[in-house]
Amino acid sequence: MRMTLLTIACSVGLFAADAAGAAGASGASGASGASKRALDASDFERLLSVEAVACSADGSWILYTVEGSDLRSDERKTSVWMTDFEGSTDLKLTGAGESASDPKFSPDGRYVAFLSEHKDDTKSLSLLDRRGGEAQPLDGIAGDVAEYAWSPDGARLVISMRKAEAEAKTPRPIVIDRLHFKEDREGYLTAADRRQLYLYDLATQTLTPLTTDPEADDTAPVFSPDGRQIAFFSNRTTDEDRTAKLELDVTETRAGAAPRKLTEFFAPNKPALRWTPDGTRLLYTTGLPPRLNAYIQDRLSVFTIAEGKSRLLSERLDRALMGVSAASDDSVEAIVEDDGVELPVSVRLDTGETHRLVTGKWSAASICAGGKHVAVVASNDSSAPEVYAVEPGGLRKLTHHNDAEMAELALGGVEDISFPSRDGTIIHGMTVKPADYRAGQAYPTILWIHGGPNGQDSHGLSIDAYSPELERQWFAAHGYVVLAVNYRGSSGRGAAFAQAIAADWGHKEVADLLAAVDYAVREKIADPQRLGVGGWSYGGILTDYLIASDTRFKAAISGAGSANQISMYGADQYILQYNAELQAPWAATALWLKVSYPFFHADRIKTPTLFLGGQKDFNVPIAGGEQMYASLRTLGVPAQLIVYPGQYHVLTRPSYIKDCIQRYLAWFDRYLGMTGR
């Protein structure tokens, strides 16, 4: 199962060189009076992915990142930008050709720190003086920086980092002694991959070790408001690989101080840690026991220092929280995932009461707060992500990176649908119809399945590493109706709905997805003779399940999928989930065979299928697609296998991404009778 990484590889932000980004930021709205046009493959290269926001302390300025493509180097790169809360000034802070992320203001707002990304996938810290001059790398930091935070006085930084090792002429053997021993993009995990905390003094440019346990992994550090302590997550007294637990620790801000454990908890999927401004409490996200943690339901907890106790704050919400911002003494802003939308909310720290800051069909991806101001990155069905100010009357747009491009496009209409599954469970989803859709005409229809299975198909138009919305519009632009279905296992409708498929993969999801097709045929939306199915990651896995369960589909696309789940044990990164949810294969062989039925019943498959994947994928190894490809070729079923060299679970080369979406379309066109249109 590919539960914890919400990715669909062909949707990675592709998207435009720096010049295009600057033009988009000017607010141009496209040629006056020009007729709108359908989405084209080149638009995947021009659209920009506006991403993470970080507010200054008073909220008057907002840092954010813009992901684009350098087509000359065939690389995806990210730049740091800054806008004011009025939206009157928008500045690019990092230069062309480099890639930067995770920007943060110093407490006084004078400096901007950010992570500079290098070709070997390591990151270093750089600092920019807002009064003028170029950004400068911080000297004396030898290692791969994962996270950092400013001290309240702006004089120091706390850094979570892997120390650099001397480069060997011949690569050393990889010595592995962990249960969780591999991770997509990270590769094989060894003791050297554990992170420790360091203090960096900006005046003297000296780096001092703060935590020194080589067996511990110390992450998410944050200074207390008085600067005397640092809170962080660690696994120094827990075996995270077996228990899925982390601990919340604090340490004094001096070398040699002994960390003190406050509490332990099940690790969240999207960790967050914040102090309240009065320094009396710590807010942090918590997950579920390992048997269920893959079905994302991160919750918010509060630890009161004086009492030495933790309390679950969002217990009554029954929705996943993410993107927790800086807290006030009374509340904290976050994003809640709820039935096809992701909306900014405010959570009271005394009662846990949650209040929506925005209504409507929005997809918020990042949130920050400063002073009395709140900003988000958000999109809807007709607008790509941009930075917005959150105000009582709704969202006010601050940036305009995609305005010119979006003004040209005739996007497909998005409509909510609801229908009963085969056991009566009500399932929600969406249709995306061609811009020139005519009611009463049955269209060739693609069931396009989101990954996870956690996460959801939602309203919005993200352009980042998980963008099924853009793929759906790609198909609609070429004459297809697209079904986007939040089958059981998806988040957004509560824990029970998400956990309904635990240890029962390929059962209820298949029933829900087939019910969506039945609905579309019954409503005379879908042509029953021209049905396609596909998806990436768990969407690819479910595609394998569907074509082994039903022969109605005339074409299928299984991206980064697997069908012989037994062969994934120890080959992918999900060993803890497998042990907790299914048990080991020798302890539950019948169950493992059951969830592997598409491979062991491949002889039931009649659907021509395109398999794709990254050569270096540790999330869903390419072997999953290779096995099914070999099976269908053996059986004489039309099949093709595409392997993208050097790619992980998410494709990052713009040329590969463009190749991928074009192959998608060509495959469906070929088998759904659209080649002559």
C-alpha positions as CSV (number, residue, x, y, z in Angstrom):
1,M,0.0,0.0,0.0
2,R,1.2,3.5,-0.8
3,M,-0.5,5.2,2.0
4,T,1.7,8.0,3.4
5,L,2.9,9.9,0.3
6,L,0.2,11.8,-1.6
7,T,1.8,11.8,-5.0
8,I,0.8,11.5,-8.6
9,A,4.0,11.7,-10.5
10,C,3.0,13.1,-13.8
11,S,1.5,16.2,-12.1
12,V,4.7,17.6,-10.8
13,G,5.0,21.4,-11.3
14,L,6.6,21.9,-14.6
15,F,6.3,25.2,-15.2
16,A,7.9,28.0,-16.6
17,A,11.2,29.8,-16.5
18,D,11.9,32.9,-14.4
19,A,10.9,35.3,-17.2
20,A,7.5,33.8,-17.4
21,G,7.1,34.0,-13.6
22,A,8.0,37.7,-13.6
23,A,5.5,38.4,-16.4
24,G,2.8,36.5,-14.5
25,A,3.5,38.5,-11.3
26,S,2.7,41.7,-13.1
27,G,-1.0,40.9,-13.1
28,A,-1.4,40.7,-16.9
29,S,-4.8,39.1,-17.8
30,G,-4.1,37.9,-21.3
31,A,-5.0,39.3,-24.7
32,S,-8.0,41.5,-24.6
33,G,-11.0,39.8,-26.3
34,A,-9.0,36.8,-27.3
35,S,-11.0,33.6,-27.4
36,K,-10.3,31.0,-24.8
37,R,-8.5,27.8,-25.8
38,A,-8.1,24.2,-24.5
39,L,-5.3,23.2,-22.1
40,D,-2.2,22.2,-24.1
41,A,0.8,20.1,-23.1
42,S,3.0,23.3,-23.2
43,D,0.8,24.8,-20.5
44,F,2.2,22.2,-18.1
45,E,5.6,24.0,-18.7
46,R,4.2,27.5,-18.2
47,L,2.0,27.2,-15.2
48,L,3.7,28.0,-11.9
49,S,3.2,26.3,-8.6
50,V,2.9,28.9,-5.8
51,E,3.6,27.1,-2.5
52,A,4.7,27.6,1.1
53,V,3.9,30.8,2.9
54,A,5.7,32.3,5.9
55,C,4.6,35.5,7.6
56,S,6.7,38.2,9.3
57,A,6.0,38.6,13.0
58,D,3.7,41.5,12.4
59,G,2.1,39.9,9.4
60,S,2.8,42.9,7.1
61,W,5.1,40.8,4.8
62,I,4.7,37.3,3.4
63,L,7.4,35.0,2.1
64,Y,6.4,32.3,-0.4
65,T,7.9,29.9,-2.9
66,V,7.3,29.5,-6.6
67,E,8.1,26.3,-8.3
68,G,9.0,26.4,-12.0
69,S,10.9,24.6,-14.7
70,D,14.2,25.5,-16.1
71,L,13.7,24.0,-19.5
72,R,17.4,24.5,-20.5
73,S,18.6,22.2,-17.7
74,D,15.4,20.1,-17.7
75,E,15.1,20.6,-14.0
76,R,12.5,21.7,-11.6
77,K,13.5,24.6,-9.5
78,T,12.0,26.7,-6.7
79,S,12.5,30.4,-6.0
80,V,11.7,32.6,-3.0
81,W,9.4,35.6,-3.3
82,M,8.0,38.2,-1.0
83,T,4.8,40.2,-1.1
84,D,3.3,42.7,1.3
85,F,-0.1,42.1,2.9
86,E,-1.7,44.8,0.7
87,G,-0.5,43.0,-2.4
88,S,1.1,46.2,-3.8
89,T,4.7,44.9,-3.8
90,D,5.9,41.5,-5.1
91,L,9.6,40.8,-5.2
92,K,11.7,37.8,-6.2
93,L,14.5,37.3,-3.7
94,T,16.5,34.4,-5.1
95,G,18.4,34.4,-8.4
96,A,17.9,32.6,-11.6
97,G,19.4,29.1,-11.9
98,E,19.3,28.3,-8.2
99,S,16.7,26.4,-6.2
100,A,15.6,27.6,-2.7
101,S,12.9,26.6,-0.2
102,D,11.6,27.0,3.4
103,P,12.1,30.8,3.7
104,K,11.7,32.4,7.2
105,F,11.9,36.0,8.4
106,S,14.1,36.8,11.4
107,P,12.0,38.0,14.4
108,D,12.7,41.7,13.6
109,G,12.0,41.1,9.9
110,R,15.4,42.4,8.8
111,Y,16.7,39.1,7.4
112,V,15.3,36.3,5.4
113,A,16.8,32.8,5.8
114,F,16.2,30.0,3.4
115,L,17.5,26.6,2.3
116,S,19.6,26.4,-0.8
117,E,19.2,23.2,-2.7
118,H,22.1,21.5,-4.4
119,K,22.5,19.0,-7.2
120,D,23.3,16.1,-4.8
121,D,19.9,16.7,-3.1
122,T,21.6,18.2,0.0
123,K,20.6,21.6,1.4
124,S,22.5,24.5,3.1
125,L,21.4,27.7,4.8
126,S,21.6,31.1,3.2
127,L,20.8,34.5,4.6
128,L,19.5,37.7,2.8
129,D,19.7,41.2,4.3
130,R,16.5,42.9,3.2
131,R,18.2,46.3,3.2
132,G,20.2,45.2,0.1
133,G,22.7,42.9,-1.3
134,E,22.8,39.3,-2.5
135,A,21.9,36.3,-0.4
136,Q,25.0,34.7,1.2
137,P,25.6,31.1,2.3
138,L,26.2,30.8,6.0
139,D,29.8,29.7,6.6
140,G,30.8,26.9,9.0
141,I,27.8,24.6,8.4
142,A,29.0,21.3,7.0
143,G,26.1,19.0,6.4
144,D,22.7,18.5,4.9
145,V,20.3,20.9,6.6
146,A,16.8,19.5,7.0
147,E,15.0,22.1,9.2
148,Y,15.9,25.3,11.1
149,A,14.4,28.0,13.4
150,W,15.3,31.5,14.5
151,S,16.0,32.4,18.1
152,P,13.6,35.1,19.5
153,D,16.5,37.7,19.5
154,G,17.5,36.8,16.0
155,A,21.1,36.1,17.1
156,R,21.1,32.3,16.6
157,L,19.6,29.6,14.6
158,V,18.8,26.0,15.7
159,I,19.4,23.5,12.9
160,S,18.4,19.9,12.4
161,M,21.1,18.5,10.2
162,R,22.9,15.4,9.0
163,K,26.7,15.9,9.3
164,A,28.7,15.7,6.2
165,E,30.9,12.7,5.6
166,A,34.3,12.8,3.9
167,E,33.9,11.8,0.3
168,A,35.4,8.5,-0.5
169,K,37.1,7.6,-3.8
170,T,35.2,4.3,-3.8
171,P,31.7,4.3,-2.4
172,R,31.6,2.6,0.9
173,P,29.4,-0.5,1.5
174,I,26.0,0.5,2.9
175,V,25.7,-0.9,6.4
176,I,22.0,-1.2,7.4
177,D,20.7,-2.1,10.9
178,R,17.3,-0.5,10.9
179,L,13.8,-2.0,10.3
180,H,12.8,1.0,8.3
181,F,15.8,1.0,6.1
182,K,14.7,2.7,2.8
183,E,12.8,5.8,1.8
184,D,12.0,7.2,-1.6
185,R,14.5,9.9,-2.6
186,E,16.5,9.3,0.6
187,G,17.6,5.9,-0.5
188,Y,18.9,3.3,2.0
189,L,18.7,4.6,5.6
190,T,21.7,4.1,7.9
191,A,22.9,5.6,11.2
192,A,24.5,8.4,9.2
193,D,21.1,9.5,8.1
194,R,20.0,10.4,11.6
195,R,19.7,14.1,12.3
196,Q,21.1,16.0,15.3
197,L,20.5,19.6,16.5
198,Y,23.1,22.4,16.3
199,L,23.2,26.0,17.4
200,Y,24.6,28.5,14.9
201,D,25.8,31.9,16.1
202,L,25.3,34.5,13.4
203,A,27.8,37.0,14.8
204,T,30.7,34.5,15.2
205,Q,29.6,32.1,12.4
206,T,30.2,29.2,14.7
207,L,28.3,25.9,14.9
208,T,27.9,24.1,18.2
209,P,26.4,20.6,18.7
210,L,23.3,20.7,20.9
211,T,22.2,17.1,20.8
212,T,24.9,14.4,20.4
213,D,23.2,10.9,20.6
214,P,24.2,9.2,17.4
215,E,21.3,6.8,17.7
216,A,18.6,9.5,17.9
217,D,16.9,11.4,15.1
218,D,16.1,15.0,16.3
219,T,13.7,17.0,14.2
220,A,11.4,20.1,14.1
221,P,13.3,22.3,16.6
222,V,11.7,25.5,17.8
223,F,12.9,28.0,20.4
224,S,10.8,28.9,23.4
225,P,9.6,32.5,23.4
226,D,12.2,33.5,26.1
227,G,15.0,31.8,24.1
228,R,16.1,29.5,27.0
229,Q,14.8,26.2,25.7
230,I,14.3,24.4,22.4
231,A,11.5,21.9,21.9
232,F,11.9,19.2,19.3
233,F,10.8,15.7,18.2
234,S,13.1,12.8,18.8
235,N,13.2,9.0,19.0
236,R,15.9,8.7,21.6
237,T,14.0,6.5,24.0
238,T,11.6,5.0,21.5
239,D,12.1,2.6,18.6
240,E,10.2,4.6,16.0
241,D,10.8,1.9,13.3
242,R,8.8,-0.6,15.4
243,T,6.4,1.5,17.5
244,A,5.7,4.4,15.2
245,K,6.1,6.6,18.2
246,L,8.0,9.9,18.6
247,E,8.7,11.8,21.8
248,L,8.4,15.5,22.5
249,D,11.7,16.7,24.2
250,V,13.1,20.0,25.4
251,T,16.6,21.0,26.0
252,E,18.4,24.1,27.3
253,T,20.1,26.2,24.6
254,R,23.6,25.4,25.5
255,A,26.1,22.8,24.6
256,G,26.2,19.8,26.9
257,A,22.6,20.2,28.1
258,A,20.7,17.0,28.6
259,P,17.4,16.7,26.7
260,R,14.3,16.1,28.8
261,K,11.4,14.0,27.6
262,L,8.0,15.5,28.0
263,T,5.7,12.9,26.5
264,E,5.5,10.4,23.6
265,F,2.9,10.0,20.9
266,F,2.2,8.2,17.7
267,A,4.0,10.0,14.9
268,P,1.9,12.2,12.6
269,N,2.0,12.1,8.9
270,K,2.6,15.9,8.7
271,P,4.5,16.9,11.9
272,A,4.1,20.4,13.3
273,L,5.4,21.9,16.6
274,R,4.8,25.4,18.0
275,W,5.1,27.2,21.3
276,T,2.4,29.5,22.5
277,P,3.7,33.1,22.8
278,D,3.5,33.0,26.6
279,G,5.8,29.9,26.7
280,T,3.4,27.8,28.8
281,R,2.3,25.3,26.2
282,L,3.4,23.4,23.2
283,L,1.2,22.6,20.3
284,Y,2.0,19.6,18.1
285,T,0.3,17.2,15.7
286,T,-0.2,13.6,16.6
287,G,-1.0,10.5,14.6
288,L,-2.7,7.2,15.1
289,P,-1.4,3.7,16.1
290,P,0.6,2.0,13.3
291,R,-2.2,-0.2,12.2
292,L,-4.3,2.9,11.2
293,N,-1.7,5.6,10.9
294,A,-1.6,5.2,7.1
295,Y,-5.2,6.5,6.9
296,I,-4.2,10.1,7.6
297,Q,-6.1,11.6,10.5
298,D,-3.5,13.9,12.1
299,R,-4.8,15.6,15.2
300,L,-3.7,18.6,17.3
301,S,-2.5,18.1,20.9
302,V,-1.4,20.6,23.5
303,F,1.2,20.0,26.2
304,T,1.0,22.2,29.3
305,I,4.5,22.6,30.7
306,A,3.4,23.4,34.3
307,E,1.1,20.4,34.5
308,G,3.4,18.0,32.6
309,K,0.4,16.7,30.8
310,S,-0.8,16.5,27.2
311,R,-4.4,16.9,25.9
312,L,-5.9,16.1,22.6
313,L,-7.3,19.3,21.3
314,S,-9.1,18.4,18.1
315,E,-10.7,15.1,19.2
316,R,-14.3,16.2,18.3
317,L,-13.3,17.5,14.9
318,D,-13.0,14.0,13.2
319,R,-11.0,15.6,10.3
320,A,-7.3,15.8,9.5
321,L,-5.5,19.0,10.3
322,M,-2.3,20.2,8.5
323,G,-0.2,23.2,8.0
324,V,-0.4,24.4,11.7
325,S,0.7,28.1,11.8
326,A,2.3,30.1,14.6
327,A,0.0,30.2,17.6
328,S,-1.4,33.0,19.7
329,D,-2.1,32.5,23.4
330,D,-5.8,31.8,22.5
331,S,-5.9,30.0,19.2
332,V,-3.9,28.6,16.3
333,E,-4.6,28.7,12.5
334,A,-4.5,25.5,10.5
335,I,-5.9,23.8,7.4
336,V,-8.7,21.2,7.7
337,E,-9.4,18.6,5.0
338,D,-13.2,18.2,4.7
339,D,-15.2,16.5,1.9
340,G,-13.6,17.8,-1.3
341,V,-12.2,21.0,0.1
342,E,-9.2,22.1,2.3
343,L,-10.0,25.3,4.2
344,P,-8.2,27.5,6.7
345,V,-9.6,27.3,10.2
346,S,-8.9,28.7,13.7
347,V,-8.7,26.3,16.6
348,R,-9.3,27.6,20.2
349,L,-6.7,26.4,22.6
350,D,-9.1,26.1,25.6
351,T,-12.0,24.2,24.1
352,G,-10.6,22.9,20.8
353,E,-13.6,24.5,19.0
354,T,-12.8,24.9,15.3
355,H,-14.0,27.9,13.3
356,R,-13.8,28.1,9.5
357,L,-12.1,31.3,8.3
358,V,-13.3,30.8,4.7
359,T,-16.2,29.0,3.1
360,G,-16.6,27.8,-0.4
361,K,-14.9,25.3,-2.7
362,W,-11.3,26.2,-2.0
363,S,-8.2,24.1,-1.7
364,A,-5.7,25.7,0.7
365,A,-2.2,24.3,0.7
366,S,-0.2,26.4,3.1
367,I,-1.0,28.9,5.9
368,C,0.8,31.4,8.0
369,A,-0.1,34.0,10.7
370,G,1.6,37.1,12.0
371,G,0.1,39.8,14.1
372,K,-3.6,40.0,13.3
373,H,-3.0,38.8,9.7
374,V,-3.4,35.4,8.1
375,A,-2.3,34.4,4.6
376,V,-2.8,31.2,2.6
377,V,-1.9,29.6,-0.7
378,A,-5.2,28.6,-2.2
379,S,-6.8,27.6,-5.5
380,N,-10.3,26.7,-6.8
381,D,-11.6,25.0,-9.9
382,S,-10.8,27.9,-12.2
383,S,-7.7,29.4,-10.6
384,A,-4.2,28.1,-10.0
385,P,-2.6,28.5,-6.6
386,E,-1.7,32.0,-5.5
387,V,-1.2,33.8,-2.1
388,Y,-4.3,35.2,-0.5
389,A,-5.0,37.4,2.5
390,V,-7.6,35.8,4.8
391,E,-10.2,38.4,5.7
392,P,-13.7,38.4,7.3
393,G,-15.3,38.8,3.8
394,G,-13.3,35.9,2.3
395,L,-10.0,35.7,0.4
396,R,-8.2,38.7,-1.1
397,K,-5.7,37.8,-3.8
398,L,-2.2,39.1,-3.3
399,T,-0.1,37.4,-6.1
400,H,-0.8,36.9,-9.8
401,H,1.8,34.5,-11.1
402,N,-0.7,32.5,-13.2
403,D,-3.2,35.2,-14.2
404,A,-2.2,35.6,-17.8
405,E,-2.1,31.9,-18.5
406,M,-5.3,31.1,-16.7
407,A,-7.1,33.9,-18.6
408,E,-6.5,32.1,-21.9
409,L,-7.8,28.7,-20.8
410,A,-11.3,27.2,-21.3
411,L,-11.3,24.8,-18.4
412,G,-13.8,22.0,-18.0
413,G,-16.7,22.3,-15.7
414,V,-16.4,20.7,-12.3
415,E,-19.5,19.3,-10.6
416,D,-20.1,17.5,-7.3
417,I,-21.7,14.1,-7.5
418,S,-23.1,11.7,-4.9
419,F,-24.3,8.1,-5.3
420,P,-24.7,4.9,-3.3
421,S,-22.0,2.2,-3.4
422,R,-23.1,-1.4,-3.7
423,D,-23.6,-1.8,0.0
424,G,-25.5,1.5,0.3
425,T,-22.7,3.7,1.6
426,I,-23.0,7.1,0.1
427,I,-19.9,8.1,-1.9
428,H,-18.9,11.6,-3.0
429,G,-16.9,12.7,-5.9
430,M,-16.8,15.1,-8.9
431,T,-17.1,15.1,-12.7
432,V,-14.9,17.2,-14.9
433,K,-16.6,17.7,-18.2
434,P,-15.3,19.2,-21.5
435,A,-15.8,23.0,-21.8
436,D,-18.2,22.4,-24.6
437,Y,-20.1,19.6,-22.9
438,R,-23.6,19.0,-24.1
439,A,-26.1,17.5,-21.7
440,G,-27.7,14.3,-22.9
441,Q,-24.7,13.2,-25.0
442,A,-22.8,10.2,-23.6
443,Y,-19.0,10.9,-23.6
444,P,-16.0,8.6,-23.5
445,T,-15.2,8.6,-19.8
446,I,-12.1,8.1,-17.7
447,L,-12.2,7.0,-14.1
448,W,-9.0,8.8,-12.8
449,I,-8.1,7.5,-9.3
450,H,-6.3,9.6,-6.7
451,G,-3.3,8.1,-4.8
452,G,-2.9,7.6,-1.1
453,P,-5.5,6.2,-0.5
454,N,-5.4,8.9,2.1
455,G,-6.0,12.4,0.8
456,Q,-8.9,13.2,-1.5
457,D,-9.9,14.5,-4.8
458,S,-10.8,18.1,-4.1
459,H,-11.8,21.4,-5.6
460,G,-8.8,23.4,-6.7
461,L,-6.2,23.4,-9.3
462,S,-2.8,22.6,-7.7
463,I,0.2,22.6,-10.0
464,D,2.6,20.8,-7.5
465,A,3.7,17.3,-6.9
466,Y,0.2,16.1,-6.3
467,S,-2.1,17.5,-9.0
468,P,-4.8,15.2,-10.2
469,E,-6.9,18.3,-10.8
470,L,-4.6,19.4,-13.7
471,E,-4.6,15.9,-15.1
472,R,-8.4,15.8,-15.1
473,Q,-8.5,19.1,-16.9
474,W,-6.0,17.7,-19.5
475,F,-8.3,14.8,-20.3
476,A,-11.4,17.1,-20.4
477,A,-9.6,19.4,-22.8
478,H,-9.4,16.5,-25.2
479,G,-13.1,15.5,-25.1
480,Y,-13.3,13.1,-22.1
481,V,-15.5,13.3,-19.1
482,V,-13.5,12.5,-16.0
483,L,-14.7,10.9,-12.8
484,A,-12.9,11.8,-9.6
485,V,-14.1,9.6,-6.7
486,N,-13.4,9.8,-3.0
487,Y,-13.7,6.1,-2.4
488,R,-13.5,4.6,1.1
489,G,-10.0,5.0,2.4
490,S,-10.0,8.7,1.4
491,S,-9.7,11.4,4.0
492,G,-12.1,14.3,4.3
493,R,-15.1,12.4,5.7
494,G,-13.8,11.3,9.0
495,A,-11.8,8.5,10.6
496,A,-14.4,5.7,10.2
497,F,-14.7,6.4,6.4
498,A,-10.9,6.4,6.0
499,Q,-10.2,3.3,8.1
500,A,-13.0,1.2,6.5
501,I,-10.4,-0.4,4.2
502,A,-7.8,-1.3,6.9
503,A,-6.3,-4.7,6.1
504,D,-9.0,-5.1,3.3
505,W,-7.4,-3.5,0.3
506,G,-9.0,-3.6,-3.1
507,H,-12.5,-4.5,-1.8
508,K,-14.6,-1.5,-0.7
509,E,-12.6,0.9,-2.9
510,V,-13.4,-1.2,-6.0
511,A,-17.1,-1.3,-5.2
512,D,-17.2,2.5,-4.7
513,L,-15.3,3.2,-7.9
514,L,-17.5,0.8,-10.0
515,A,-20.5,2.4,-8.5
516,A,-19.3,5.7,-9.8
517,V,-19.1,4.3,-13.3
518,D,-22.6,2.8,-12.9
519,Y,-23.8,6.3,-11.9
520,A,-22.2,8.0,-14.8
521,V,-23.7,5.5,-17.3
522,R,-27.1,5.6,-15.6
523,E,-27.1,9.4,-15.9
524,K,-26.2,9.1,-19.6
525,I,-23.0,11.0,-18.9
526,A,-20.6,8.1,-19.8
527,D,-20.6,6.0,-22.9
528,P,-20.5,2.4,-21.5
529,Q,-18.6,1.3,-24.6
530,R,-15.8,3.8,-24.1
531,L,-14.6,3.6,-20.5
532,G,-11.0,4.1,-19.3
533,V,-9.4,3.8,-15.9
534,G,-6.1,4.9,-14.4
535,G,-4.1,6.6,-11.7
536,W,-0.7,6.8,-10.0
537,S,0.6,5.2,-6.8
538,Y,-2.4,3.8,-4.9
539,G,-4.4,5.0,-8.0
540,G,-2.3,2.6,-10.0
541,I,-2.7,-0.2,-7.5
542,L,-6.5,0.3,-7.6
543,T,-6.4,0.3,-11.4
544,D,-4.8,-3.2,-11.2
545,Y,-7.6,-4.3,-8.8
546,L,-10.3,-2.9,-11.0
547,I,-9.2,-4.5,-14.3
548,A,-8.8,-7.8,-12.5
549,S,-12.4,-7.4,-11.2
550,D,-14.3,-6.0,-14.2
551,T,-13.7,-6.3,-17.9
552,R,-15.8,-3.2,-18.9
553,F,-12.8,-0.9,-19.2
554,K,-11.4,-0.6,-22.7
555,A,-8.1,1.0,-21.6
556,A,-6.1,1.3,-18.4
557,I,-3.1,3.2,-17.1
558,S,-1.3,1.9,-14.0
559,G,1.3,4.4,-12.9
560,A,3.7,3.4,-10.0
561,G,1.4,0.6,-9.1
562,S,1.8,-3.0,-7.7
563,A,-0.4,-6.1,-7.7
564,N,1.8,-8.8,-6.1
565,Q,1.8,-7.1,-2.6
566,I,3.8,-10.1,-1.2
567,S,6.7,-9.1,-3.4
568,M,6.6,-5.5,-1.9
569,Y,7.5,-6.7,1.6
570,G,11.0,-5.5,2.2
571,A,11.3,-4.0,-1.3
572,D,9.4,-0.8,-0.5
573,Q,9.3,1.7,2.4
574,Y,6.2,0.4,4.2
575,I,7.5,-2.4,6.4
576,L,6.1,-0.9,9.6
577,Q,2.6,-0.6,8.1
578,Y,2.7,-4.1,6.7
579,N,3.7,-5.6,10.0
580,A,1.1,-3.6,11.9
581,E,-1.9,-3.7,9.5
582,L,-1.5,-7.1,7.7
583,Q,1.0,-8.9,9.9
584,A,4.1,-10.5,8.3
585,P,3.4,-12.7,5.2
586,W,4.2,-16.0,7.1
587,A,1.8,-15.0,9.8
588,A,-1.1,-14.1,7.6
589,T,-0.4,-15.8,4.2
590,A,-4.1,-16.0,3.2
591,L,-4.6,-12.3,3.8
592,W,-1.5,-11.4,1.7
593,L,-2.7,-13.6,-1.1
594,K,-6.1,-11.9,-0.9
595,V,-4.7,-8.4,-1.2
596,S,-2.5,-9.6,-4.1
597,Y,-5.3,-11.0,-6.2
598,P,-4.7,-8.8,-9.3
599,F,-1.4,-10.6,-9.8
600,F,-2.5,-14.1,-8.9
601,H,-5.7,-13.6,-11.1
602,A,-4.0,-11.7,-13.9
603,D,-5.6,-14.2,-16.3
604,R,-8.9,-12.4,-15.7
605,I,-7.6,-9.2,-17.2
606,K,-8.6,-8.3,-20.7
607,T,-7.9,-4.5,-20.6
608,P,-5.0,-3.1,-22.6
609,T,-2.8,-1.5,-20.0
610,L,0.0,1.1,-19.9
611,F,2.4,0.7,-17.0
612,L,4.7,3.5,-15.9
613,G,7.1,4.2,-13.1
614,G,10.4,5.7,-11.9
615,Q,13.5,3.6,-12.1
616,K,14.7,4.6,-8.6
617,D,11.3,4.6,-6.9
618,F,11.5,3.1,-3.3
619,N,7.9,4.1,-2.5
620,V,6.4,1.8,-5.1
621,P,9.3,0.0,-6.8
622,I,9.1,-0.3,-10.5
623,A,9.0,-4.1,-10.0
624,G,5.3,-3.7,-9.3
625,G,4.7,-2.5,-12.8
626,E,7.2,-4.9,-14.3
627,Q,5.5,-7.9,-12.9
628,M,2.1,-6.9,-14.2
629,Y,3.5,-6.0,-17.6
630,A,5.2,-9.4,-17.9
631,S,1.9,-11.1,-16.8
632,L,-0.2,-9.3,-19.5
633,R,2.4,-9.9,-22.2
634,T,2.5,-13.5,-21.3
635,L,-1.3,-13.7,-21.5
636,G,-1.3,-11.9,-24.9
637,V,-3.1,-8.8,-23.5
638,P,-1.9,-5.5,-25.1
639,A,0.5,-3.8,-22.6
640,Q,3.4,-1.4,-22.6
641,L,5.9,-0.5,-19.9
642,I,7.5,2.9,-19.6
643,V,10.5,3.3,-17.2
644,Y,11.7,6.8,-16.4
645,P,15.5,6.7,-15.8
646,G,16.8,8.2,-12.6
647,Q,13.3,9.1,-11.4
648,Y,11.8,8.5,-7.9
649,H,8.1,8.1,-7.1
650,V,7.4,11.6,-8.4
651,L,8.8,12.5,-11.8
652,T,10.8,15.7,-11.6
653,R,12.2,16.2,-15.1
654,P,9.9,18.5,-17.1
655,S,10.6,16.5,-20.3
656,Y,9.5,13.3,-18.6
657,I,6.4,14.9,-17.1
658,K,5.4,16.2,-20.6
659,D,6.2,12.8,-22.1
660,C,4.0,11.1,-19.4
661,I,0.9,13.2,-19.9
662,Q,1.1,12.8,-23.7
663,R,1.4,9.0,-23.3
664,Y,-1.6,9.0,-21.1
665,L,-3.7,10.8,-23.7
666,A,-2.3,8.7,-26.6
667,W,-3.1,5.4,-24.8
668,F,-6.7,6.4,-24.0
669,D,-7.2,7.9,-27.5
670,R,-6.0,4.7,-29.1
671,Y,-8.4,2.3,-27.2
672,L,-11.4,4.6,-26.6
673,G,-11.8,5.5,-30.3
674,M,-10.7,9.1,-30.1
675,T,-7.7,8.9,-32.5
676,G,-9.7,10.2,-35.4
677,R,-11.2,13.2,-33.8
